[in-house]
Amino acid sequence: AMVDPFGNYLFQKILEKITPEERIMLVKSVGPRLVNASLNLHGTRSVQKIVELCAMDEESEGGKDGESAADVLTRSLAPAAARLCIDSHGNHVIQRILLKLGHKHAKFVFDAVAESVSDVARHRHGCCVIQRCLDSAPCPARAHLVRRIVDKSLELMQDAYGNYVVQYVLDVCSDEDVHAVCESVVGKVTLLAIQKFSSNVMEKCLERCTDRVKEQYLNELSDPERIRELMMDPFGNYVVQRALSVATHAQAVRLVEAMRPHLTTTQSGTPN
């Protein structure tokens, strides 16, 4: 019934109408099938309904002794957590768990994502799951996940989906984590500036970095050997523009001086 186009509606209705004790029995009975159901177009709806009702039971039952339906649910899904994160149907179950259940029951998601962060972050659905993880309240498991993202940030920011994960760290994480990402690209600014995905991250790094790191970035961008390539590049030129907008007067003068010899060759007519 869970994975049937019509039966899943019956399953969801049964879940709603039974008692919390009966729900535990029902979730235990379908436990071995929960992963496959989560990967199914119709089954994912059934499992998401289980998550919602588990959350309600947790809220009303409090710290009641014995195994809860949420305990059974998360224990059944945990071995396949990373796979669920990157599945077109399974990721919705994981996101519902992050949204509805407390940290005790969502921790397995953080642990699985941290373990496979390169694969999950570089996946279309996985990057969305990681963003929901980062939206959660600070806790040790979240902190561990952020450290793993920071460790892999150079690799991730060059990826079509991974770059969004790194940008999200720059948006929502602590100053310490932001500084760690910004520090990781020192020495590689011109290389990252001319790539489609990492150029977006470089623009954000220029906005969020410390004054000391910004000085290092501007030194790299002002390199006479690289500045013309950056100016002419379809992505690099935006990084140069962003650098000019955040630079101090002295840094801007230095960057413009490096650009000056190339202005007449890159523009037609009189340069502004």
C-alpha positions as CSV (number, residue, x, y, z in Angstrom):
1,A,0.0,0.0,0.0
2,M,2.8,2.4,0.8
3,V,4.2,2.5,-2.7
4,D,0.9,2.1,-4.6
5,P,-0.5,5.1,-6.6
6,F,-3.7,4.8,-4.6
7,G,-2.8,2.6,-1.7
8,N,-0.4,5.2,-0.3
9,Y,-3.4,7.5,0.5
10,L,-5.0,4.7,2.5
11,F,-1.7,4.1,4.3
12,Q,-1.4,7.7,5.2
13,K,-5.0,7.8,6.5
14,I,-4.5,4.7,8.6
15,L,-1.4,6.4,10.1
16,E,-3.5,9.4,11.1
17,K,-6.3,7.5,12.7
18,I,-4.5,5.1,14.9
19,T,-3.0,5.7,18.4
20,P,0.7,6.5,19.0
21,E,1.2,2.9,20.4
22,E,-0.4,1.4,17.2
23,R,1.8,3.7,15.1
24,I,4.9,2.3,16.7
25,M,3.7,-1.2,15.8
26,L,2.9,-0.2,12.3
27,V,6.3,1.6,11.7
28,K,8.1,-1.5,13.2
29,S,6.2,-3.7,10.7
30,V,7.2,-1.6,7.7
31,G,10.7,-0.8,9.0
32,P,12.6,-3.1,6.6
33,R,10.8,-1.5,3.7
34,L,11.2,2.1,4.6
35,V,14.3,2.8,2.5
36,N,12.8,1.3,-0.6
37,A,9.6,3.1,0.0
38,S,11.5,6.4,0.4
39,L,13.1,5.9,-3.0
40,N,9.7,5.4,-4.6
41,L,7.5,8.1,-6.2
42,H,4.5,7.2,-4.1
43,G,6.3,5.7,-1.1
44,T,8.1,8.9,-0.3
45,R,4.7,10.5,0.5
46,S,4.0,7.6,2.9
47,V,7.3,7.9,4.7
48,Q,7.0,11.7,4.9
49,K,3.7,11.2,6.6
50,I,5.3,8.9,9.0
51,V,7.9,11.6,9.8
52,E,5.2,14.2,10.4
53,L,3.3,11.9,12.8
54,C,6.4,10.8,14.6
55,A,7.2,14.5,15.2
56,M,3.7,15.0,16.7
57,D,4.1,11.9,18.9
58,E,7.5,13.1,20.1
59,E,6.0,16.4,21.0
60,S,3.0,15.0,22.9
61,E,4.7,12.0,24.5
62,G,7.8,13.9,25.7
63,G,10.5,11.7,27.1
64,K,8.3,8.6,27.5
65,D,10.2,5.4,28.2
66,G,10.6,2.8,25.5
67,E,11.2,2.9,21.8
68,S,9.3,5.5,19.9
69,A,8.2,5.4,16.3
70,A,10.8,8.1,15.5
71,D,13.5,5.8,16.9
72,V,12.3,2.9,14.7
73,L,12.1,5.2,11.6
74,T,15.6,6.7,12.0
75,R,17.2,3.4,12.8
76,S,15.7,1.9,9.6
77,L,16.8,4.8,7.4
78,A,20.3,5.5,8.8
79,P,22.2,2.8,6.8
80,A,21.1,4.4,3.5
81,A,21.1,8.0,4.6
82,A,23.7,9.2,2.0
83,R,21.9,7.4,-0.8
84,L,18.6,9.0,0.2
85,C,20.1,12.5,0.2
86,I,20.9,12.3,-3.5
87,D,17.8,10.5,-4.6
88,S,15.0,12.5,-6.3
89,H,12.4,11.1,-3.9
90,G,14.5,10.1,-0.9
91,N,15.9,13.6,-0.4
92,H,12.4,14.8,0.5
93,V,12.2,12.3,3.3
94,I,15.6,13.5,4.6
95,Q,14.6,17.2,4.4
96,R,11.3,16.4,6.2
97,I,13.3,14.7,9.0
98,L,15.5,17.8,9.3
99,L,12.5,20.1,9.4
100,K,10.2,18.1,11.7
101,L,12.3,15.9,14.1
102,G,14.6,17.1,16.8
103,H,18.4,16.8,16.7
104,K,18.4,13.4,18.5
105,H,16.6,11.9,15.5
106,A,18.2,14.0,12.8
107,K,21.8,13.5,13.9
108,F,22.2,10.4,11.6
109,V,21.7,12.7,8.6
110,F,24.5,15.1,9.6
111,D,26.8,12.2,10.3
112,A,26.1,10.5,6.9
113,V,26.5,13.8,5.0
114,A,29.7,14.6,6.8
115,E,31.1,11.2,5.9
116,S,30.2,11.5,2.2
117,V,30.3,15.3,1.9
118,S,32.1,15.4,-1.5
119,D,29.5,13.1,-3.2
120,V,26.5,14.7,-1.5
121,A,27.5,18.3,-2.0
122,R,28.2,17.8,-5.7
123,H,24.8,16.4,-6.3
124,R,21.7,18.4,-7.4
125,H,19.5,17.1,-4.5
126,G,22.3,16.6,-2.1
127,C,23.4,20.2,-2.1
128,C,19.8,21.2,-1.1
129,V,19.9,18.7,1.8
130,I,23.2,20.2,3.1
131,Q,21.7,23.7,2.9
132,R,18.9,22.4,5.2
133,C,21.5,20.9,7.5
134,L,23.2,24.3,7.7
135,D,19.9,26.0,8.5
136,S,19.6,24.0,11.7
137,A,20.6,25.3,15.1
138,P,24.3,25.0,16.1
139,C,25.3,21.6,17.5
140,P,28.4,19.4,17.5
141,A,27.1,17.4,14.5
142,R,26.5,20.5,12.5
143,A,29.9,21.9,13.5
144,H,31.6,18.7,12.3
145,L,29.7,18.9,8.9
146,V,30.8,22.5,8.5
147,R,34.5,21.5,9.1
148,R,34.2,18.8,6.5
149,I,32.8,21.3,4.0
150,V,35.6,23.8,4.8
151,D,38.2,21.0,4.3
152,K,36.8,20.2,0.9
153,S,35.9,23.8,0.0
154,L,38.5,24.3,-2.8
155,E,37.2,21.2,-4.6
156,L,33.5,21.9,-4.0
157,M,33.6,25.6,-5.1
158,Q,34.7,24.4,-8.6
159,D,31.6,22.2,-8.9
160,A,28.2,23.1,-10.5
161,Y,26.4,22.2,-7.2
162,G,29.2,22.2,-4.6
163,N,29.8,25.9,-5.2
164,Y,26.3,26.6,-3.7
165,V,27.2,24.7,-0.6
166,V,30.4,26.8,-0.1
167,Q,28.4,30.0,-0.7
168,Y,25.9,28.9,1.9
169,V,28.6,28.4,4.4
170,L,29.8,32.0,3.7
171,D,26.2,33.2,4.1
172,V,25.0,31.4,7.3
173,C,28.0,30.1,9.2
174,S,30.2,31.6,11.9
175,D,32.9,34.2,11.2
176,E,35.5,31.5,12.0
177,D,34.1,29.2,9.3
178,V,33.9,32.0,6.8
179,H,37.5,33.0,7.5
180,A,38.6,29.4,7.0
181,V,37.0,29.2,3.5
182,C,38.4,32.6,2.6
183,E,41.9,31.6,3.7
184,S,41.7,28.3,1.7
185,V,41.7,30.2,-1.6
186,V,44.7,32.5,-1.0
187,G,47.2,31.8,-3.7
188,K,44.6,30.5,-6.1
189,V,42.4,33.6,-6.7
190,T,43.2,34.1,-10.3
191,L,42.7,30.4,-11.2
192,L,39.3,30.3,-9.4
193,A,38.2,33.7,-10.8
194,I,38.2,32.4,-14.4
195,Q,36.1,29.4,-13.7
196,K,32.3,29.5,-14.1
197,F,31.3,28.2,-10.7
198,S,34.2,29.2,-8.5
199,S,34.1,32.8,-9.8
200,N,30.8,33.2,-7.9
201,V,32.4,32.0,-4.7
202,M,35.3,34.3,-5.2
203,E,33.0,37.3,-5.4
204,K,31.4,36.3,-2.1
205,C,34.8,35.7,-0.5
206,L,35.8,39.3,-1.5
207,E,32.8,40.6,0.3
208,R,33.2,38.4,3.5
209,C,37.0,38.1,4.0
210,T,39.0,39.9,6.6
211,D,41.1,43.0,5.6
212,R,44.3,41.0,5.8
213,V,43.0,38.3,3.4
214,K,41.5,41.0,1.1
215,E,45.0,42.5,0.8
216,Q,46.3,39.1,-0.3
217,Y,43.5,38.7,-2.8
218,L,44.1,42.2,-4.3
219,N,47.8,41.5,-4.6
220,E,47.0,38.4,-6.6
221,L,44.5,40.2,-8.8
222,S,46.9,43.0,-9.5
223,D,49.5,40.7,-10.9
224,P,50.6,42.3,-14.3
225,E,51.0,38.9,-15.8
226,R,47.4,37.8,-15.1
227,I,45.3,41.0,-15.1
228,R,44.7,41.2,-18.8
229,E,43.3,37.6,-18.8
230,L,41.1,38.4,-15.9
231,M,39.8,41.6,-17.6
232,M,39.0,39.7,-20.8
233,D,37.6,36.6,-19.2
234,P,33.7,36.2,-19.2
235,F,33.9,35.2,-15.5
236,G,37.1,36.9,-14.3
237,N,35.9,40.3,-15.2
238,Y,33.1,40.2,-12.7
239,V,35.6,39.2,-10.0
240,V,37.7,42.2,-10.9
241,Q,34.7,44.5,-10.7
242,R,33.8,43.1,-7.3
243,A,37.3,43.6,-6.1
244,L,37.2,47.2,-7.2
245,S,33.9,47.7,-5.3
246,V,35.3,46.3,-2.0
247,A,38.9,47.6,-2.2
248,T,40.4,50.4,-0.2
249,H,41.5,53.5,-2.1
250,A,45.1,52.3,-2.1
251,Q,44.1,48.8,-3.3
252,A,41.9,50.1,-6.0
253,V,44.6,52.4,-7.3
254,R,47.0,49.5,-7.4
255,L,44.5,47.4,-9.3
256,V,43.7,50.2,-11.8
257,E,47.4,50.8,-12.4
258,A,47.9,47.1,-13.3
259,M,44.9,47.4,-15.7
260,R,45.9,50.6,-17.3
261,P,48.3,49.2,-20.0
262,H,45.5,47.0,-21.2
263,L,42.6,49.4,-21.3
264,T,43.2,50.7,-24.8
265,T,43.6,47.2,-26.1
266,T,40.4,45.9,-24.5
267,Q,38.1,48.8,-25.3
268,S,37.2,50.5,-28.6
269,G,37.2,54.3,-28.4
270,T,38.5,56.4,-25.5
271,P,38.5,54.6,-22.1
272,N,36.5,56.1,-19.3
